[in-house]
Amino acid sequence: MTDGWAWDESLFEGAAAHYERGRLPYAEGFVAALADELGLDGSGRLLDVGCGPGTVTVPLAGWFAEAVGVDPDAGMLARARLRAARDGVGNVRWVRARAEDLPAGLGVFRVVVFAQSFHWTVQDAVAATVRGMLPPGGAFVHVGEVTEPSSTQGLPHPTPPYDGIADLLRRWLGPVRRAGRGFLP
Ligand SMILES: C[S@@+](CC[C@H](N)C(=O)[O-])C[C@H]1O[C@@H](n2cnc3c(N)ncnc32)[C@H](O)[C@@H]1O
């Protein structure tokens, strides 16, 4: 797929090391619920696009014969490899590519996951490509968990100082939200 848009290396540069500790985790039981809903049984293949440091790929991989994690950011993939080794997960292949590069000869997948990554892609074109990579009965899973201020209300830990963080960002980076070398589209 050619879209005239090039990957900006600075978009997630340096972020991977802080993902596991610094981002709100997915809901407890998320992987088991997904496995139950999709009737996963250890067969078939999983594709996790925009897999980051393997947040979803690694815990889900055991429900498949093989998993493939795809991400354009080398730092994310390095962390994902470490996480898989740490958790003793050996059936994952990591591929450095953008969603827009799919199908990239990766084959057919029973389940394709985008976990907080679909919004970064050229969505219509990517969805059409992914549809062609799914067999009849395959599943496209869009995980769009909201980790915004309102989602932390009522939790046992103190709410992060969102206003202070926003002030800091404005002070150092200006009033328009940045994304890598450019601005958030
Ligand atoms: C918010 S992180 C989510 C990572 C992981 N899926 C998770 O749930 O923790 C978004 C990820 O999407 C990746 N990404 C950004 N643009 C992408 C694209 N065009 N194609 C594939 N992945 C992309 C980033 O490198 C980053 O690792």
The ligand as a MOL file (V3000), in Angstrom:
LIG
                    3D

  0  0  0     0  0            999 V3000
M  V30 BEGIN CTAB
M  V30 COUNTS 27 29 0 0 0
M  V30 BEGIN ATOM
M  V30 1 C -0.1840 3.5680 22.1350 0
M  V30 2 S 0.9980 2.4040 21.5320 0 CHG=1
M  V30 3 C 0.1870 0.8600 21.8630 0
M  V30 4 C 1.1570 -0.2860 21.9910 0
M  V30 5 C 0.5390 -1.6230 22.3930 0
M  V30 6 N -0.3610 -2.1070 21.3710 0
M  V30 7 C -0.1720 -1.5280 23.7080 0
M  V30 8 O -1.3710 -1.7720 23.7610 0
M  V30 9 O 0.4880 -1.2160 24.7130 0 CHG=-1
M  V30 10 C 0.8260 2.6190 19.7790 0
M  V30 11 C 1.8020 1.8000 18.9710 0
M  V30 12 O 1.4400 1.9210 17.6160 0
M  V30 13 C 2.6150 1.9810 16.8400 0
M  V30 14 N 2.2950 2.6380 15.5670 0
M  V30 15 C 2.2180 3.9550 15.3120 0
M  V30 16 N 1.9280 4.1620 14.0210 0
M  V30 17 C 1.8090 2.9390 13.4530 0
M  V30 18 C 1.5170 2.4780 12.1350 0
M  V30 19 N 1.2800 3.3480 11.1370 0
M  V30 20 N 1.4890 1.1430 11.9120 0
M  V30 21 C 1.7080 0.2680 12.9220 0
M  V30 22 N 1.9930 0.6480 14.1910 0
M  V30 23 C 2.0310 1.9710 14.4480 0
M  V30 24 C 3.5990 2.7500 17.6980 0
M  V30 25 O 4.9430 2.5250 17.3160 0
M  V30 26 C 3.2540 2.2280 19.0890 0
M  V30 27 O 4.0550 1.1430 19.4440 0
M  V30 END ATOM
M  V30 BEGIN BOND
M  V30 1 1 1 2
M  V30 2 1 2 3
M  V30 3 1 2 10
M  V30 4 1 3 4
M  V30 5 1 4 5
M  V30 6 1 5 6
M  V30 7 1 5 7
M  V30 8 2 7 8
M  V30 9 1 7 9
M  V30 10 1 10 11
M  V30 11 1 11 12
M  V30 12 1 11 26
M  V30 13 1 12 13
M  V30 14 1 13 14
M  V30 15 1 13 24
M  V30 16 1 14 15
M  V30 17 1 14 23
M  V30 18 2 15 16
M  V30 19 1 16 17
M  V30 20 1 17 18
M  V30 21 2 17 23
M  V30 22 1 18 19
M  V30 23 2 18 20
M  V30 24 1 20 21
M  V30 25 2 21 22
M  V30 26 1 22 23
M  V30 27 1 24 25
M  V30 28 1 24 26
M  V30 29 1 26 27
M  V30 END BOND
M  V30 END CTAB
M  END
